[in-house]
Amino acid sequence: MKEALILTESKYLTSDAKTAHGLIRKSLRYKIVGVIDSTVAGEDAGMILDGKPRGIKIYEDLNLALTHNPRASVLIVGVATSGGKLPSSYRSIVREALERGLDVVSGLHEFLSDDIELSSIAKEKGAKIIDVRKIYQSMKIFYTGKIREVKSIRVVVLGTDACIGKRTTAWMLVDELNDKGIRSVIIGTGQTAWMQGAKYGIVLDSMINDFIPGGLEHEVWRAYKEENPDVMVVPGQGSMLHPVFPGSFEILNLLSPEVVVLQHAPGRKHLEDFPEYPLPPLDKYISLVELMTGNKPTAITINTEGMREEEINAYLRRVERDYGIPTCAPLLQGVEKVARLTERRIER
């Protein structure tokens, strides 16, 4: 794998850095060797993310990062900003990376390869600019019905908000199931999954809406034909009730999943990036899943941001008591409980 640095300047400790956070936790496409963010320089990226040291140091600037990691050949823009614009302060860092011959990978809606200056520098230095969303912009595969050929158990991880950990929970579940000897694959639905090395998937919010079901159908079908997995895990996008971001309805309607995992963040008061929209109550999402699928969520997983340990345990017990739905906090407890529930669906 190519060695890569991740750029999150001033944003590593915010939800905007969800791309970086995903790559720190799991990366099969690139070997992550450092993060660039002067506001937390000197720290271990994993340690300040979730208390798990991963040997990935955070550097003050690109020059220092390259001094300590001379084999790094890729700079990844590790943020997903509202509207998908490159932060103005990042442009000079991206330019410097290209001038030094590094490839630049970005998942933003703003395509860096369309920038005349940056693309000229890349061409002159023999570097590449990879706009991940651009890869899928022209994907125009219409629904055919071949999804009916797929016999694998389908798991969809939905969220009560955006940037809530759906993809992380999905990867954890795939790893847990594979460790149990249950052949499982992830079907990515966003740009970070592609960067992490997901073999199958789409980037939902870069595609024309009419072709989202067909594109996802094709990737699910392709994964089934090539891997014949017991389980396919598909993370949703955005939130089912967020007025600004995608709602994952195409995913849910197309896949008719046997297992629905609902990820929730009890510590949040409002929807991501929009304080004027209070976070709807959990029971509203449970009712919505039941209305759309005919069943309550199979499991509820908890993002514990802003919660104390005693609050977490009390909340988990309360959810299981009030709704009768198995509940866990993946980053604290793992997802073995969800894996067991999924395994039961296979045995039916």
C-alpha positions as a Markdown table, in Angstrom:
| # | Residue | x | y | z |
|---|---|---|---|---|
| 1 | Met | 0.0 | 0.0 | 0.0 |
| 2 | Lys | 1.1 | 3.6 | -0.6 |
| 3 | Glu | 2.0 | 5.5 | 2.5 |
| 4 | Ala | -0.4 | 8.4 | 3.1 |
| 5 | Leu | -0.7 | 11.6 | 5.2 |
| 6 | Ile | -4.2 | 12.9 | 6.1 |
| 7 | Leu | -4.9 | 16.7 | 6.2 |
| 8 | Thr | -7.4 | 17.8 | 8.8 |
| 9 | Glu | -5.9 | 21.2 | 9.8 |
| 10 | Ser | -7.9 | 22.7 | 12.7 |
| 11 | Lys | -10.7 | 20.1 | 12.3 |
| 12 | Tyr | -9.4 | 16.8 | 13.7 |
| 13 | Leu | -11.4 | 17.1 | 16.9 |
| 14 | Thr | -14.6 | 17.9 | 15.0 |
| 15 | Ser | -17.1 | 15.8 | 13.1 |
| 16 | Asp | -16.0 | 17.4 | 9.8 |
| 17 | Ala | -12.9 | 15.0 | 10.1 |
| 18 | Lys | -15.1 | 11.9 | 9.8 |
| 19 | Thr | -13.1 | 10.8 | 6.7 |
| 20 | Ala | -9.8 | 11.0 | 8.7 |
| 21 | His | -11.4 | 9.3 | 11.7 |
| 22 | Gly | -12.5 | 6.4 | 9.5 |
| 23 | Leu | -9.1 | 6.0 | 7.9 |
| 24 | Ile | -7.4 | 6.1 | 11.3 |
| 25 | Arg | -9.6 | 3.2 | 12.4 |
| 26 | Lys | -9.4 | 1.2 | 9.2 |
| 27 | Ser | -7.5 | 1.6 | 6.0 |
| 28 | Leu | -7.0 | -1.2 | 3.4 |
| 29 | Arg | -6.2 | 1.0 | 0.4 |
| 30 | Tyr | -3.5 | 3.3 | 2.0 |
| 31 | Lys | -1.1 | 2.9 | 4.9 |
| 32 | Ile | -1.8 | 5.9 | 7.1 |
| 33 | Val | 1.5 | 7.2 | 8.5 |
| 34 | Gly | 0.5 | 10.6 | 9.8 |
| 35 | Val | -2.0 | 13.4 | 10.2 |
| 36 | Ile | -1.4 | 17.1 | 9.6 |
| 37 | Asp | -3.2 | 19.4 | 12.1 |
| 38 | Ser | -1.3 | 22.0 | 14.1 |
| 39 | Thr | -4.0 | 22.3 | 16.8 |
| 40 | Val | -3.3 | 18.8 | 18.1 |
| 41 | Ala | 0.3 | 18.3 | 16.9 |
| 42 | Gly | 2.4 | 15.8 | 18.7 |
| 43 | Glu | -0.5 | 13.6 | 19.7 |
| 44 | Asp | -1.3 | 10.0 | 18.7 |
| 45 | Ala | -4.2 | 10.2 | 16.2 |
| 46 | Gly | -5.8 | 7.1 | 17.6 |
| 47 | Met | -5.4 | 8.0 | 21.2 |
| 48 | Ile | -7.2 | 11.3 | 21.0 |
| 49 | Leu | -9.9 | 9.8 | 18.7 |
| 50 | Asp | -11.0 | 7.0 | 20.9 |
| 51 | Gly | -8.4 | 6.2 | 23.4 |
| 52 | Lys | -6.6 | 3.6 | 21.3 |
| 53 | Pro | -3.0 | 4.3 | 20.4 |
| 54 | Arg | -2.3 | 3.4 | 16.7 |
| 55 | Gly | 1.2 | 4.8 | 16.2 |
| 56 | Ile | -0.1 | 7.5 | 13.8 |
| 57 | Lys | 1.4 | 10.8 | 14.9 |
| 58 | Ile | -0.1 | 14.2 | 14.2 |
| 59 | Tyr | 2.2 | 16.8 | 12.8 |
| 60 | Glu | 2.2 | 20.6 | 12.7 |
| 61 | Asp | 2.7 | 20.9 | 9.0 |
| 62 | Leu | 3.3 | 19.0 | 5.8 |
| 63 | Asn | 7.1 | 19.6 | 5.8 |
| 64 | Leu | 7.5 | 18.1 | 9.3 |
| 65 | Ala | 5.2 | 15.2 | 8.3 |
| 66 | Leu | 7.3 | 14.4 | 5.2 |
| 67 | Thr | 10.6 | 14.8 | 7.2 |
| 68 | His | 9.5 | 12.0 | 9.5 |
| 69 | Asn | 7.8 | 10.0 | 6.7 |
| 70 | Pro | 9.9 | 10.4 | 3.6 |
| 71 | Arg | 8.1 | 7.5 | 1.8 |
| 72 | Ala | 4.7 | 9.1 | 2.0 |
| 73 | Ser | 3.4 | 9.6 | -1.5 |
| 74 | Val | -0.2 | 10.6 | -0.9 |
| 75 | Leu | -2.0 | 13.4 | 0.8 |
| 76 | Ile | -5.6 | 12.7 | 1.7 |
| 77 | Val | -8.0 | 15.6 | 2.3 |
| 78 | Gly | -9.5 | 14.1 | 5.5 |
| 79 | Val | -12.5 | 16.4 | 6.0 |
| 80 | Ala | -16.1 | 16.4 | 4.7 |
| 81 | Thr | -17.3 | 19.9 | 5.0 |
| 82 | Ser | -20.9 | 21.2 | 4.7 |
| 83 | Gly | -21.3 | 21.8 | 1.0 |
| 84 | Gly | -18.2 | 19.9 | 0.2 |
| 85 | Lys | -15.9 | 22.9 | -0.3 |
| 86 | Leu | -12.2 | 22.8 | 0.2 |
| 87 | Pro | -11.4 | 25.0 | 3.3 |
| 88 | Ser | -9.5 | 28.1 | 2.0 |
| 89 | Ser | -6.6 | 27.4 | 4.3 |
| 90 | Tyr | -6.1 | 24.0 | 2.8 |
| 91 | Arg | -5.3 | 25.2 | -0.7 |
| 92 | Ser | -1.7 | 26.2 | -0.1 |
| 93 | Ile | -1.0 | 22.8 | 1.6 |
| 94 | Val | -2.6 | 20.9 | -1.3 |
| 95 | Arg | -0.5 | 23.0 | -3.7 |
| 96 | Glu | 2.7 | 22.3 | -1.7 |
| 97 | Ala | 1.9 | 18.5 | -1.7 |
| 98 | Leu | 1.5 | 18.5 | -5.5 |
| 99 | Glu | 4.7 | 20.5 | -6.0 |
| 100 | Arg | 6.5 | 17.9 | -4.0 |
| 101 | Gly | 5.1 | 15.1 | -6.2 |
| 102 | Leu | 2.5 | 13.7 | -3.8 |
| 103 | Asp | -0.8 | 12.4 | -5.2 |
| 104 | Val | -3.8 | 14.2 | -3.6 |
| 105 | Val | -7.0 | 12.3 | -2.8 |
| 106 | Ser | -10.2 | 14.2 | -2.0 |
| 107 | Gly | -13.8 | 13.1 | -1.3 |
| 108 | Leu | -15.2 | 16.7 | -1.5 |
| 109 | His | -17.9 | 17.8 | -3.8 |
| 110 | Glu | -15.5 | 20.5 | -5.1 |
| 111 | Phe | -13.3 | 18.7 | -7.6 |
| 112 | Leu | -9.7 | 19.6 | -7.2 |
| 113 | Ser | -8.8 | 18.1 | -10.5 |
| 114 | Asp | -11.0 | 20.8 | -12.2 |
| 115 | Asp | -8.8 | 23.5 | -10.7 |
| 116 | Ile | -6.5 | 24.8 | -13.5 |
| 117 | Glu | -3.6 | 25.7 | -11.3 |
| 118 | Leu | -3.6 | 22.5 | -9.2 |
| 119 | Ser | -4.1 | 20.3 | -12.2 |
| 120 | Ser | -1.2 | 22.0 | -14.0 |
| 121 | Ile | 1.1 | 21.5 | -11.1 |
| 122 | Ala | 0.1 | 17.9 | -10.9 |
| 123 | Lys | 0.8 | 17.3 | -14.5 |
| 124 | Glu | 4.1 | 19.0 | -14.3 |
| 125 | Lys | 5.2 | 17.0 | -11.2 |
| 126 | Gly | 3.8 | 13.7 | -12.4 |
| 127 | Ala | 1.3 | 13.6 | -9.5 |
| 128 | Lys | -2.3 | 12.5 | -9.6 |
| 129 | Ile | -5.4 | 14.3 | -8.2 |
| 130 | Ile | -8.1 | 11.7 | -7.4 |
| 131 | Asp | -11.5 | 13.2 | -6.7 |
| 132 | Val | -13.4 | 10.1 | -5.4 |
| 133 | Arg | -16.8 | 11.5 | -6.0 |
| 134 | Lys | -15.9 | 12.2 | -9.6 |
| 135 | Ile | -15.3 | 8.5 | -10.1 |
| 136 | Tyr | -19.1 | 7.8 | -9.5 |
| 137 | Gln | -20.5 | 11.0 | -11.0 |
| 138 | Ser | -21.1 | 9.4 | -14.4 |
| 139 | Met | -22.2 | 6.0 | -13.0 |
| 140 | Lys | -25.5 | 5.5 | -14.8 |
| 141 | Ile | -26.8 | 2.0 | -14.2 |
| 142 | Phe | -30.5 | 1.6 | -14.1 |
| 143 | Tyr | -32.4 | -0.9 | -11.9 |
| 144 | Thr | -32.8 | -4.3 | -13.6 |
| 145 | Gly | -34.2 | -6.5 | -10.9 |
| 146 | Lys | -31.1 | -8.7 | -10.6 |
| 147 | Ile | -31.1 | -7.9 | -6.9 |
| 148 | Arg | -33.6 | -10.8 | -6.6 |
| 149 | Glu | -30.7 | -13.2 | -7.5 |
| 150 | Val | -28.8 | -12.2 | -4.3 |
| 151 | Lys | -29.3 | -14.8 | -1.5 |
| 152 | Ser | -27.0 | -13.3 | 1.1 |
| 153 | Ile | -28.4 | -11.9 | 4.3 |
| 154 | Arg | -28.5 | -8.1 | 4.0 |
| 155 | Val | -27.8 | -5.8 | 6.9 |
| 156 | Val | -28.4 | -2.0 | 6.7 |
| 157 | Val | -26.9 | 0.3 | 9.3 |
| 158 | Leu | -29.1 | 3.4 | 9.5 |
| 159 | Gly | -28.6 | 6.6 | 11.6 |
| 160 | Thr | -30.7 | 9.0 | 13.6 |
| 161 | Asp | -28.3 | 11.7 | 12.4 |
| 162 | Ala | -25.4 | 12.3 | 10.0 |
| 163 | Cys | -21.8 | 11.8 | 11.1 |
| 164 | Ile | -22.9 | 9.3 | 13.8 |
| 165 | Gly | -20.7 | 6.3 | 13.1 |
| 166 | Lys | -22.8 | 4.2 | 10.7 |
| 167 | Arg | -19.8 | 3.2 | 8.5 |
| 168 | Thr | -17.6 | 2.4 | 11.6 |
| 169 | Thr | -20.3 | 0.1 | 13.0 |
| 170 | Ala | -20.7 | -1.5 | 9.6 |
| 171 | Trp | -16.9 | -2.2 | 9.3 |
| 172 | Met | -16.8 | -3.6 | 12.9 |
| 173 | Leu | -19.7 | -5.9 | 12.2 |
| 174 | Val | -18.1 | -7.2 | 9.0 |
| 175 | Asp | -14.9 | -7.9 | 10.9 |
| 176 | Glu | -16.7 | -9.6 | 13.7 |
| 177 | Leu | -18.7 | -11.8 | 11.4 |
| 178 | Asn | -15.6 | -12.8 | 9.4 |
| 179 | Asp | -13.8 | -13.6 | 12.7 |
| 180 | Lys | -16.7 | -16.0 | 13.4 |
| 181 | Gly | -16.2 | -17.7 | 10.1 |
| 182 | Ile | -19.2 | -16.0 | 8.6 |
| 183 | Arg | -18.2 | -14.7 | 5.1 |
| 184 | Ser | -19.1 | -11.0 | 5.1 |
| 185 | Val | -18.4 | -8.0 | 2.9 |
| 186 | Ile | -19.2 | -4.3 | 3.2 |
| 187 | Ile | -20.9 | -2.5 | 0.4 |
| 188 | Gly | -19.7 | 1.2 | 0.7 |
| 189 | Thr | -22.1 | 4.1 | 0.0 |
| 190 | Gly | -19.8 | 7.0 | 0.5 |
| 191 | Gln | -16.4 | 8.4 | -0.4 |
| 192 | Thr | -14.6 | 7.4 | 2.8 |
| 193 | Ala | -15.5 | 3.7 | 2.3 |
| 194 | Trp | -13.8 | 3.9 | -1.0 |
| 195 | Met | -10.7 | 5.5 | 0.6 |
| 196 | Gln | -10.7 | 2.8 | 3.2 |
| 197 | Gly | -10.5 | 0.1 | 0.5 |
| 198 | Ala | -14.1 | -1.2 | 0.2 |
| 199 | Lys | -14.1 | -3.4 | -2.8 |
| 200 | Tyr | -17.7 | -2.8 | -3.6 |
| 201 | Gly | -19.9 | 0.2 | -3.4 |
| 202 | Ile | -21.1 | 3.5 | -4.7 |
| 203 | Val | -20.8 | 7.2 | -3.6 |
| 204 | Leu | -24.5 | 7.9 | -3.2 |
| 205 | Asp | -24.4 | 11.6 | -3.0 |
| 206 | Ser | -22.4 | 12.1 | -6.2 |
| 207 | Met | -24.8 | 10.2 | -8.4 |
| 208 | Ile | -28.0 | 11.2 | -10.3 |
| 209 | Asn | -30.8 | 10.1 | -8.1 |
| 210 | Asp | -32.5 | 8.0 | -10.7 |
| 211 | Phe | -29.4 | 5.7 | -10.9 |
| 212 | Ile | -28.8 | 5.2 | -7.2 |
| 213 | Pro | -30.9 | 2.1 | -6.9 |
| 214 | Gly | -29.4 | 0.6 | -10.1 |
| 215 | Gly | -25.9 | 1.4 | -9.1 |
| 216 | Leu | -26.3 | 0.0 | -5.6 |
| 217 | Glu | -28.1 | -3.1 | -7.0 |
| 218 | His | -25.2 | -3.7 | -9.4 |
| 219 | Glu | -22.6 | -3.5 | -6.7 |
| 220 | Val | -24.5 | -5.8 | -4.4 |
| 221 | Trp | -25.1 | -8.3 | -7.2 |
| 222 | Arg | -21.4 | -8.1 | -8.2 |
| 223 | Ala | -20.3 | -8.7 | -4.7 |
| 224 | Tyr | -22.7 | -11.7 | -4.5 |
| 225 | Lys | -21.4 | -13.2 | -7.7 |
| 226 | Glu | -17.7 | -12.7 | -6.9 |
| 227 | Glu | -17.6 | -13.4 | -3.2 |
| 228 | Asn | -20.8 | -15.5 | -2.5 |
| 229 | Pro | -20.8 | -14.0 | 1.1 |
| 230 | Asp | -23.2 | -15.1 | 3.8 |
| 231 | Val | -23.8 | -11.5 | 4.8 |
| 232 | Met | -23.6 | -8.1 | 3.1 |
| 233 | Val | -23.4 | -5.0 | 5.4 |
| 234 | Val | -24.4 | -1.7 | 3.9 |
| 235 | Pro | -24.0 | 1.6 | 5.9 |
| 236 | Gly | -26.6 | 4.2 | 5.2 |
| 237 | Gln | -26.0 | 7.9 | 4.4 |
| 238 | Gly | -27.1 | 11.0 | 6.3 |
| 239 | Ser | -30.1 | 10.5 | 8.5 |
| 240 | Met | -33.6 | 9.3 | 8.0 |
| 241 | Leu | -35.1 | 12.6 | 9.4 |
| 242 | His | -32.4 | 15.1 | 8.5 |
| 243 | Pro | -33.9 | 17.9 | 6.3 |
| 244 | Val | -30.5 | 18.6 | 4.6 |
| 245 | Phe | -28.7 | 15.3 | 4.1 |
| 246 | Pro | -29.7 | 12.0 | 2.4 |
| 247 | Gly | -32.1 | 9.7 | 4.2 |
| 248 | Ser | -31.0 | 6.3 | 3.0 |
| 249 | Phe | -34.5 | 5.4 | 1.8 |
| 250 | Glu | -33.1 | 4.2 | -1.5 |
| 251 | Ile | -30.9 | 1.8 | 0.3 |
| 252 | Leu | -33.6 | 0.5 | 2.6 |
| 253 | Asn | -36.2 | 0.1 | -0.1 |
| 254 | Leu | -33.9 | -1.6 | -2.6 |
| 255 | Leu | -32.3 | -4.1 | -0.2 |
| 256 | Ser | -35.3 | -5.1 | 1.9 |
| 257 | Pro | -32.8 | -6.0 | 4.6 |
| 258 | Glu | -33.3 | -8.9 | 7.0 |
| 259 | Val | -31.3 | -7.0 | 9.7 |
| 260 | Val | -31.6 | -3.2 | 10.4 |
| 261 | Val | -29.2 | -1.6 | 12.8 |
| 262 | Leu | -30.1 | 1.8 | 14.0 |
| 263 | Gln | -27.2 | 4.0 | 15.2 |
| 264 | His | -28.2 | 6.7 | 17.7 |
| 265 | Ala | -26.3 | 9.4 | 19.7 |
| 266 | Pro | -28.2 | 10.2 | 22.9 |
| 267 | Gly | -25.8 | 13.0 | 23.8 |
| 268 | Arg | -26.7 | 15.1 | 20.8 |
| 269 | Lys | -29.3 | 17.8 | 21.2 |
| 270 | His | -29.6 | 18.9 | 17.5 |
| 271 | Leu | -29.1 | 17.5 | 14.0 |
| 272 | Glu | -25.5 | 17.6 | 12.6 |
| 273 | Asp | -24.5 | 21.1 | 11.5 |
| 274 | Phe | -28.0 | 22.6 | 12.1 |
| 275 | Pro | -28.7 | 23.7 | 15.7 |
| 276 | Glu | -32.1 | 25.0 | 14.7 |
| 277 | Tyr | -33.2 | 21.4 | 14.2 |
| 278 | Pro | -33.6 | 19.4 | 17.4 |
| 279 | Leu | -32.7 | 15.7 | 17.2 |
| 280 | Pro | -36.0 | 13.8 | 17.0 |
| 281 | Pro | -36.7 | 11.2 | 19.7 |
| 282 | Leu | -35.5 | 7.7 | 19.2 |
| 283 | Asp | -39.0 | 6.2 | 19.2 |
| 284 | Lys | -39.8 | 8.2 | 16.1 |
| 285 | Tyr | -37.0 | 6.5 | 14.2 |
| 286 | Ile | -38.0 | 3.1 | 15.5 |
| 287 | Ser | -41.6 | 3.7 | 14.3 |
| 288 | Leu | -40.3 | 4.8 | 10.9 |
| 289 | Val | -38.2 | 1.7 | 10.5 |
| 290 | Glu | -41.1 | -0.4 | 11.5 |
| 291 | Leu | -43.4 | 1.4 | 9.1 |
| 292 | Met | -41.0 | 0.9 | 6.2 |
| 293 | Thr | -39.9 | -2.6 | 6.8 |
| 294 | Gly | -42.7 | -4.2 | 8.9 |
| 295 | Asn | -40.3 | -4.8 | 11.8 |
| 296 | Lys | -38.6 | -2.9 | 14.5 |
| 297 | Pro | -34.8 | -2.4 | 14.2 |
| 298 | Thr | -33.0 | -5.6 | 14.9 |
| 299 | Ala | -30.5 | -3.8 | 17.1 |
| 300 | Ile | -29.7 | -0.3 | 18.3 |
| 301 | Thr | -26.1 | 0.8 | 18.5 |
| 302 | Ile | -25.0 | 3.9 | 20.5 |
| 303 | Asn | -22.6 | 6.6 | 19.7 |
| 304 | Thr | -21.5 | 7.6 | 23.2 |
| 305 | Glu | -20.1 | 11.1 | 22.4 |
| 306 | Gly | -20.8 | 13.6 | 25.3 |
| 307 | Met | -21.9 | 10.8 | 27.7 |
| 308 | Arg | -20.4 | 9.6 | 31.0 |
| 309 | Glu | -19.8 | 5.9 | 31.6 |
| 310 | Glu | -22.6 | 5.7 | 34.1 |
| 311 | Glu | -25.0 | 7.4 | 31.7 |
| 312 | Ile | -24.1 | 5.0 | 28.9 |
| 313 | Asn | -24.9 | 1.9 | 30.9 |
| 314 | Ala | -28.1 | 3.3 | 32.3 |
| 315 | Tyr | -29.2 | 4.4 | 28.8 |
| 316 | Leu | -28.4 | 1.0 | 27.3 |
| 317 | Arg | -30.5 | -0.8 | 30.0 |
| 318 | Arg | -33.4 | 1.7 | 29.5 |
| 319 | Val | -33.5 | 1.3 | 25.7 |
| 320 | Glu | -33.6 | -2.5 | 26.0 |
| 321 | Arg | -36.3 | -2.3 | 28.7 |
| 322 | Asp | -38.5 | 0.3 | 27.0 |
| 323 | Tyr | -38.3 | -1.0 | 23.4 |
| 324 | Gly | -37.3 | -4.7 | 23.8 |
| 325 | Ile | -34.5 | -4.2 | 21.2 |
| 326 | Pro | -30.9 | -5.4 | 21.9 |
| 327 | Thr | -28.6 | -2.5 | 22.3 |
| 328 | Cys | -24.9 | -1.9 | 22.6 |
| 329 | Ala | -22.2 | 0.7 | 22.3 |
| 330 | Pro | -19.8 | -0.5 | 19.6 |
| 331 | Leu | -16.7 | 1.5 | 20.4 |
| 332 | Leu | -16.9 | 0.5 | 24.1 |
| 333 | Gln | -18.4 | -3.0 | 23.9 |
| 334 | Gly | -17.8 | -4.2 | 20.3 |
| 335 | Val | -20.6 | -5.5 | 18.1 |
| 336 | Glu | -20.7 | -9.2 | 19.1 |
| 337 | Lys | -24.3 | -8.8 | 20.2 |
| 338 | Val | -25.3 | -7.6 | 16.7 |
| 339 | Ala | -23.2 | -10.3 | 15.1 |
| 340 | Arg | -25.1 | -13.0 | 17.1 |
| 341 | Leu | -28.5 | -11.5 | 15.9 |
| 342 | Thr | -27.2 | -11.5 | 12.3 |
| 343 | Glu | -26.1 | -15.1 | 12.7 |
| 344 | Arg | -29.5 | -16.1 | 13.8 |
| 345 | Arg | -31.0 | -14.8 | 10.5 |
| 346 | Ile | -28.6 | -17.0 | 8.6 |
| 347 | Glu | -29.8 | -20.1 | 10.6 |
| 348 | Arg | -33.4 | -19.5 | 9.8 |
